[in-house]
Amino acid sequence: MTENAERNIWAAAHKERIKWNEGSDEFVRLGKRIIERRLNETCGFAELNPYMSHFIETDPKLPGWLQVRFGNRPMPGRRTITGGIAVESGPTLVYSRGPSGEMAVIMYPVKSAVSNVEEDAIILRIGFIDYWGLHLGAQQDIRDLIAYAYVTSIDLKPTWGQRQRIRWLRFARRQIVNGEHKNPARTTAMWKLLGLVGSGSVTGIFRLLGPGLVGWLIGTYGNDWLKSLIH
């Protein structure tokens, strides 16, 4: 028997999976404390909370899974097509671990019988994220969730910053639309820009600035962009 045949070819991947699982398990274990702190630090939550109860949920049957969910709210003055009072269900943020230890962070919009947005969900990030990556990232995840609540509710008025944040996420992140995954518009735009620069079809000063602009875009947003190509 050769040396290569004696080596356990499954050990390395198993060891990596255990490492990532331990990190996300720890995040889920401490999730309620982490999320509550981030919610209370986020502008707009204090005003929303009295009208939409929130729940931070885990499930022993789903290791590596945590959900931040806002409940239902009656919509005074709005009726469904059957004449009943319309009800709005709040936004949801889900952390879900895949079979190889990778984590998906997915955000779902406010929904009601009288108004819905085009996308079913925005995928904030997917990848191998350790405990501290999840812990520190939760601050921005919760900011995104509260901004999403204000932007996707028909009865709320978002701030300029909240509008721009969700506009950017819709441009830069993958979405689920009608149950299907949709690549981010940013990926298409980046390829078009690279094609223009590479083909020499841009002219004048932009031709000179083109490579520098592409470098700046990749340097600024490269990690997200490259991840969007891989996943």
Sequence and secondary structure as in RCSB ss.txt:
>XXXX:A:sequence
MTENAERNIWAAAHKERIKWNEGSDEFVRLGKRIIERRLNETCGFAELNPYMSHFIETDPKLPGWLQVRFGNRPM
PGRRTITGGIAVESGPTLVYSRGPSGEMAVIMYPVKSAVSNVEEDAIILRIGFIDYWGLHLGAQQDIRDLIAYAY
VTSIDLKPTWGQRQRIRWLRFARRQIVNGEHKNPARTTAMWKLLGLVGSGSVTGIFRLLGPGLVGWLIGTYGNDW
LKSLIH
>XXXX:A:secstr
  HHHHS TTHHHHHHHHHHHHHHHHHHHTHHHHHHHHHHHSTTHHHHTTTS EEEEE TTSTT EEEEE EEEE
EEEE TTSSEEEEE  EEEEEE TTS EEEEEE  EESS   S SEEEEEEE   HHHHHHHHHHHHHHHHHHHH
HH TT    HHHHHHHHHHHHHSEEEETTEEE  HHHHHHHHHHHHHHHT S HHHHHHHHHHHHHHHHHHHHHH
HHHHH 
